[in-house]
Amino acid sequence: MQSISLLTLTLAATAAISAGRFTAGNGTTASAGGNALGVSRCSAEAGEDFPVDVIGTAQVTAAGAIAADDPIEVGTDGKAITKSSGVTVARALQAASSDGDSIEV
């Protein structure tokens, strides 16, 4: 697995954060279908600082099957899903076959 981070920001978690999830600028997991600031690099508890990859590529957890080159939106729990009606936040650089797969976006 690879990622090429061109810009990583540090956020303070305002709720528990899981690694490899889309995150919002307020330190929470991004809302399903909504916008995202970036992808969390590690897990964090409320009050802890954590790194977020904002520009470049990142490893994100998929919520199900995703084809390479599909547009991505935020799904439940900040996982990546194939875009249907939400905001496009990334593009899949790899395919995912099932929930929990880690793919580069």
N, C-alpha and C positions, 0 to 999 in steps of 0.2 A: 504494500500500500504506500502510496506517495501522496504528498500534498506540497504545493509550492505557495507559501504565504508571502505576499508582497507587503501586506499591512496587517499587523496583529495589534489589537487594542486590549487594554485591561479594563474589565468591568467589575463592579461589586455586585455579587449575587444578592437579589432581594428575595429570592426563593431558591429552593434546591434546584440545581442544574445538573443535567447528565452530559457526559462527554459525547461529542459528535452529534449535537442537536442544534437546530436553528435557534438563535437567541435574538431577543429584542434589545434595544438600546437601554431599557430600564433595568436590565439585569435579571430578566425572567426568560422562560422559554417562550419563543414566538408563538403567536396564536395561529391556529389552523386557518389556512387560506389567506392569512395576512402577510405583512411585510416582515423582513428579518434584517438585522444589522449584520449578522455573520453566523459562523459556526463555532460552537464551544470546543476548545481543545481538550478540556478535562472536566471532571465533575467538580462541583463546589456546593457547599452548604450556604444557607443564607448568611450574609455578612462577610463571606470570604471573597477574595479577588480571584478572577479566573481570566485566562486569555481567550480572545475571540478572533478568529481569522476573518477579516473583513474584505480584503482584496487578494485575489489569487485563487488557488484551488484549495479544497479542504476535504477531509474525510467526514462524511455524514452518515447517520444510520437510516436505512430505508425502512419503510413501513410495509413493503410488499414488493412485488415484481415491478421493475423499472427497466426499460430498454435504454441502451446507450444512445446518447444524443437527445433523449426526451427532455422537454422543459419540465422543471421541478417547481412544486409549490410546497408550502409547509403543511404537514399533516398533523394528526394527533400526537401530542407529546413532543412536538418539534422535529419529528421524523420527516424524511423526504418522501413525497409521493408524486406520481405523474400528474402534471397540471391538468385540472379539469375546469374549475371556475374561479380559483383564487389568483393571487398575485404570483407571477413568475419570479422566483428568487434565485434560480440557478439552472444549469444544464447538466445532465448526467454525462460524465466522461466514461463511465463504466456501467455495465448492466448489473441489476440486483435480481436475485431469483426469489427471495423471501424476506419476511419481516426479520429485522435484526442484522441483515447484511450491511457491511460498511462499503460505501462507494465514494469515488472521487467526483466532486462537482466543481 
